[in-house]
């Protein structure tokens, strides 16, 4: 186990790296040549002008004003200066609610740390148990943990009482935050400008009809069952192959632009090869080759578009149905349309940019099978990933490395190398294992068939949270210990095994301190430095950019990656809740992570990130539920740990805590969750009434005409929605082609 010196080395390395990141960020963001990379949001809104337009020679590329380098931390107060209401208008409610998760971490863990250091640390430090045990390796950090309290001591009742205090404080903060976020969402929806999703419902699993097409059947059904409110609909086409063709054409156009720009600079006709990657095959003129390929793809695209529109099999049994009012859309989205609950299924339509068109082509019946298969795949992914995690944990054991690589023993025994291995290496290796994981989990969520990007993010976040919980947290505590003490377990009676496992919880605190510093700083540095977008922008700027519009398209502002970021936040919440009553020395590291992340992501939301979608903070119930799961885990682990300390009735004393936590979850779910899944008819009617009074001549049909058309069909005149004859709206008879 790492000692205080090794933790100090790790902390010093991370502080130095953090300072280096800040200096690098300050230097990079101040250079005129990088301005579009670090402030793309303002460029897209036409608010900021490039500093390269003014100045001469070197000053157009490099900032020579030394005074700006002295104030290299002035971006921090600037990030905190924008009020929350203004930030909602600037970046959207999703971004603001996400940032509040970091602030919630400070509200929860901060007071817990103060109480733990004032009450629990003195109790642990004066326990003096470890000093009286012979042949036991320990350090000063262990003296601050619950391990230093003797078995059977009444001092453990202080930990029991404080666990109730910690739980009640967490309940209070979570309740206040849930209430505030729910109120923010309701205010946002009430004040939100008109958007297509307010009038539109996604209808899936449309039943077949022998006499009518899917489009005719949908129109017939809603004219009969919603005669006064139905406006129009847009059927969904399976255009996935056509979308791939369009994407391929766009890629070839980039290469064509690159070679055209190269020719204009050098006056020499560039060449390429027709094989893979342009490095194998016949050598040809690059401009002529890509021009002909683009022409071929344009013709194939036109044929593919006509084929999709004319093929009845390309029509999916789903549609976006729009109504004349928000009230009518709310009624349709939140009620059962048929006596058969498996057909005519409705849900609120995601906003157009939130729609994940590829998954709309999946038959509804296949969704259940796909989700079952992905659940099984997730189980095996989590289970088999325990093997490399166990290997990573073995790296923290110097003796284990020396056994596997005995020739490295002289080098490992060096103080500096030993400190580096135990204080820095485990977190780095674990980070490498986790780099590709979010991409895999997102692919699994896409296979499950969710129809919106926001749903995909929430589903992937749930998978990632489960993975971190089982493999990184529980795997680090249980698997690492079991692999090291397997031989001991085989010779122990069953009653002694829980004690061995329970005692490993405080002993793993130093590993999580290291993981918090390494993983936390690595994530923050990657976000704020934006090295990958920086390199890509300059490469595009050199080879692809020809006009100012091209330069704007080369900017990659990125977005808040909720599927990856939120589970990591939950992991740090879990560490803070678990170790608040066990090893409080971990809490300051968690607080530092939350504080710096709050400032960094606020800066990024203001200056960098672009929104892929806006869900109105609909992910908050998931955040709340996962926080309570972490609280439950901390309570059960404390119960298990104290049960090994010969404390009479400790389990009975702690048993009400998980019961209270579950009750609190049920209460908050009933009290607030409806605000995140439903839209009240009262608010819908209010907005409709105000809109009719202020815009009596609004042409809603024209407004919704192309809102839910597949992107590959945008702007096509032959892709109109069904039209209404002027006197048809008052006709009580519904036209149909049915023979019966």
Buried (B, 14 or more C-beta within 10 A) or exposed (E): BBBBBBBEBBBEBBEEBBEEBBEBBBBBBBBBBBBBBBBBBBBBEEEBEBBBEEBEEEBBBEBEEEEEEEEBEEBBEBBEEBEEEEBBEBBBBBBBBBBBBBBBBBBBBBBBBEBBBEBBBEBBBEBEBBEEEEEEEBBEBBBBBBBBBBEEBEBBBBBBEBBBBBBEBBBEBBBEBBBEBBEBBBEBBEEBEEEBBBBBBBBBBBEEBEEBEBBBBBBBBBBEEBEEBBBBBBBBBBBBEBBEBBEBBEEBBEBBBBBBBBBEEEEEEBBBBEEEEBEEEEEBBBBEBBBEBBEEBEEBBEEBBEEBBEEEEBBBBBBBBBBBBBBBBBBBBBEEBEEEEEBBBBBBBBBBEBBBBBBBBBEBEEBEEBBEEBEEEBEEBBEEBBEBBBBBBBBBBBEBBBEEEEEEEEEBEEEEBBBBBBBBBBBBBBBEBBEEBBEBBBEBBBBBBBBBBBBBBBBBBBBBBBBBBBBBBBBBBBBBBBBBBEEEBEEEEEEEBEBBBBBBBBBBBBBBBBBBBBBBBBBBBEBBBBEEBBEBBBEBBEBBBEEEEBBBEBBBBBBBBBBBBBBBBBBBBBBBBBBBBBBBBBBBBBBBBBBBBBBBBBBBBBBBBBBBBBBBBBBBBBBBBBBBBBBBBBBBBBBBBBBBBEBEEBEEBBEEBBEBBEEBBEEBBEEBBEBBEEBBBEBBBBBBEEBEEEEEEEEBBEBBBBBBBBEBBEEEEEBEBBEBEEEEEEEEEEEBEEEE
